[in-house]
């Protein structure tokens, strides 16, 4: 089971976006990275290109780049604080819980 899942709210704890919060859009478990909306926004310059009969002009595209899992911390929905994640078994299934307020996360 993963500590951070798609749809979770996380807070950045290291790097240029320190302190910012956002929702996880994508988890890349093999690379230990997550894509968080509004965090680590990069710009890419794209050339003009021909797609079928359409001509797409040159442009600068902004996108959310992946950030390492060690640089984000889960925000507990009940206490609204960045917290570490623990695991426990409830009714025979494994659930995540907040280490600060001890509430179940899912």
N, C-alpha and C positions, 0 to 999 in steps of 0.2 A: 504494500500500500504506500502511496506517495504522501509526503508531508504537505505538498502544495499541489492543488488541482486547478483545472480550468474553471474560471468563474470566481475564484477566491480573491479577496482583497488583500494586497500585500503592501508593505512599506519598504522603501529602499533604505538600507542601513550603511551603505558604503558607495563611494563613487561620486560622479558629478551631479547626480540627481538625488543626493542624500536628503532623506526626510519626505520625499514625495510618495504619494499613495496612488494606486491604480489597480484595475482589475486584470487578472491573468487571462490573456487571450489564447495562449498556446503554451504547452509544456513540451520541452524537448528532453526526455529522460536520458537518452544515450549521450547527450552532450552536457547534461547537468545545467540546462539553461531554461529560462522562461521568457516569454514575450509579454510585457506589461503595457497596457494602453496608456499613452501619454508620457512614458518614461523611456529614456535612451533613444530619443528621436534623432534620426540621422537623415541627411539629404543626399540624394544620388542624382547626378546629371545624366539625362538620357538623350541620345541622339535622335534626330528626326528619322522616321522610318516609314516604309510603305507596308500597309497591311491590307491585302486584297486590293480594292479600288480606293481605299482611304489613305490619305497622307496624314500621319501623326506628327505634329511639330516637336522640335526639341523642347525639353522642359526640365524643371528641377522637381523631383518627387521626394516627399517626406515620408518616412516609414518608421515604425517602431522596431528597433533591432533587439535581438535577444540579450538578456542580462544573466549573469551567473547566479545560480541558486543560492550561493553563500552570501550574496549581496542583497537578498530580500528576506523579509520576515513576515509571516502570516499575521494579519490583523484579526483578532478575535471578534466575532459578530456580537457577542454579549457584553464584553467589557470595553470594546473599541480601542484596545491597546495592541501594539506589536508584541507578539509572544512566541515562545518556543512551543513546539507541538509534541504531545505525547500520545501514546496509543494505549487502549484498553479494550477488553472484550465486554460487550453489553448484549445480553440475550444471544450469546453464541456467535456474534459477529464483531469484527474489529472496527473500532471507531476512533477518530482523532479527538483529542481534548486539549483545552487551553491549560498551560502550566501555571498561569497567573490566577485565573478565577475558577479553574477546575471544571468548567462547563464543557459539554460535548459540542463539537463543531459540526459534525454531520452524523 
